[in-house]
Amino acid sequence: MGKPTLRTKLCDVLGIEYPILSAGMGPSLVGERTGAPVELVVAVSEAGGLGVLGAAGYTVDEMREAIREIKKQTDKPFGVDILLPSQTVSAGDLEIEGPQEIPLSEVLKTLPKAHYDWMTKIKEKLQLPDIDVMIKLGSTTSRPHAAIKVCIEENVPLFCSGLGNPGFMVADAHNAGIKVLGISGNTKNAGRIAQSGADLVVAQGHEGGGHTGRIGSMALWPQAVDAAAPTPVLAAGGIGDGRGVAAALAVGCIGVWVGTRFLASVEGGALDIQKEAILKATDEDTRRTYIYTGKTSRATYNRFHDLWETSGLDPLPFPTQVLLASGMVEMFTQADMVEYVGPFAGQVSGLIKEIKPAAEILMHMVEETVDILTNRLPDTVTAKI
Ligand SMILES: Cc1cc2nc3c(=O)[nH]c(=O)nc-3n(C[C@H](O)[C@H](O)[C@H](O)COP(=O)(O)O)c2cc1C
């Protein structure tokens, strides 16, 4: 049997074979490599989809190195995802003088007293170890303008903004021949991103892993399609196989942006214990919480969530809350207290039963979508005009 055909307008816009993108996924733990590393990007792009590097936790230099590595390993189109929080974008890049790395334990001392005291109390109660981790200053999140400049210099085919509106950089990107994609969790922002000139909008439903909004995918996708028109929309949040892809195409999306299913792949950047947690999880085993970043994000449920819920504390603003969570997750990890650690992951976890190579996951999605559109629907639905 030859290769199946599954094409939409997205294939022409991006120069790819199948309308399936692996999502840009940053790290969810200190010290963890990124969720969507070079290996995943190359595997997905080589298989005919488009892989997106999760560069949110990288320094600008690390991101440049990763882009160059991708270009060495594939000549297929790929993307790079960073976060563009509006406060950081308007405040300008963080200037770093002196050391480029500082001990996390020192940074934690700068947290508000109530949060620091709570962390210290938990550390004593659970007898957690001292942590000896350095954090790098100058991540792409704190230096978005420098990161965008590098993406343009390196001629990245697709620039993706996981947070905030990329409108301010669209003209520069287009001058360099780079396409721009923005992610939204509601209809209003889908419309805003489209109207600010982005080429593609991702509409990510409540059930998705990582930062996530309040609107479920099935309600959001068609409303985002209407709000963004004529800018095309990709569906995200809860897609784990060809059934999700076919549903997304049926509501008018031109492709899909898939996170959790590709995180739980051979090339996905999660730690093995995190991949195991996704395999074990049912559809009910994720929670949306402020604990990790100060914004709502979805992760596999674990006992750290309970500690936070009973703390009585308000979340710190993004990205300060990331420091608090990173410090505590690092202590739990070093103490091997796996019941307190869970990755960012979506409700689709319940559908994932096996860690497979990304190319196999992608081809299975394609084959199943084609089967649904050409066989299963005509067999099970009678529709006539
Ligand atoms: C581990 C993990 C890390 C993530 N990090 C980012 C990120 O850095 N930038 C971003 O745009 N989205 C991030 N996301 C969200 C994904 O891009 C995507 O929208 C989401 O995973 C889609 O839902 P799904 O997990 O149900 O496929 C992350 C998701 C996961 C699971």
PDBQT file of the ligand as one rigid body, heavy atoms in Angstrom, charges set to zero:
ROOT
HETATM    1  C1  LIG A 401       4.887  19.681  28.529  1.00  0.00    +0.000 C 
HETATM    2  C2  LIG A 401       4.188  20.796  27.831  1.00  0.00    +0.000 A 
HETATM    3  C3  LIG A 401       4.836  22.005  27.713  1.00  0.00    +0.000 A 
HETATM    4  C4  LIG A 401       4.230  23.054  27.023  1.00  0.00    +0.000 A 
HETATM    5  N1  LIG A 401       4.926  24.213  26.842  1.00  0.00    +0.000 NA
HETATM    6  C5  LIG A 401       4.467  25.127  25.960  1.00  0.00    +0.000 A 
HETATM    7  C6  LIG A 401       5.284  26.225  25.569  1.00  0.00    +0.000 A 
HETATM    8  O1  LIG A 401       6.415  26.394  26.030  1.00  0.00    +0.000 OA
HETATM    9  N2  LIG A 401       4.783  27.073  24.629  1.00  0.00    +0.000 N 
HETATM   10  C7  LIG A 401       3.537  26.884  24.065  1.00  0.00    +0.000 A 
HETATM   11  O2  LIG A 401       3.172  27.624  23.164  1.00  0.00    +0.000 OA
HETATM   12  N3  LIG A 401       2.725  25.889  24.485  1.00  0.00    +0.000 NA
HETATM   13  C8  LIG A 401       3.173  25.000  25.369  1.00  0.00    +0.000 A 
HETATM   14  N4  LIG A 401       2.394  23.921  25.709  1.00  0.00    +0.000 N 
HETATM   15  C9  LIG A 401       1.046  23.797  25.110  1.00  0.00    +0.000 C 
HETATM   16  C10 LIG A 401       1.150  23.095  23.735  1.00  0.00    +0.000 C 
HETATM   17  O3  LIG A 401       1.793  23.959  22.820  1.00  0.00    +0.000 OA
HETATM   18  C11 LIG A 401      -0.215  22.708  23.131  1.00  0.00    +0.000 C 
HETATM   19  O4  LIG A 401      -0.968  23.856  22.883  1.00  0.00    +0.000 OA
HETATM   20  C12 LIG A 401      -1.011  21.730  23.977  1.00  0.00    +0.000 C 
HETATM   21  O5  LIG A 401      -0.184  20.702  24.463  1.00  0.00    +0.000 OA
HETATM   22  C13 LIG A 401      -2.138  21.154  23.132  1.00  0.00    +0.000 C 
HETATM   23  O6  LIG A 401      -2.961  20.293  23.876  1.00  0.00    +0.000 OA
HETATM   24  P1  LIG A 401      -2.705  18.687  24.017  1.00  0.00    +0.000 P 
HETATM   25  O7  LIG A 401      -1.638  18.581  25.059  1.00  0.00    +0.000 OA
HETATM   26  O8  LIG A 401      -4.007  18.160  24.428  1.00  0.00    +0.000 OA
HETATM   27  O9  LIG A 401      -2.243  18.194  22.669  1.00  0.00    +0.000 OA
HETATM   28  C14 LIG A 401       2.942  22.892  26.450  1.00  0.00    +0.000 A 
HETATM   29  C15 LIG A 401       2.279  21.665  26.601  1.00  0.00    +0.000 A 
HETATM   30  C16 LIG A 401       2.873  20.625  27.268  1.00  0.00    +0.000 A 
HETATM   31  C17 LIG A 401       2.144  19.314  27.380  1.00  0.00    +0.000 C 
ENDROOT
TORSDOF 0
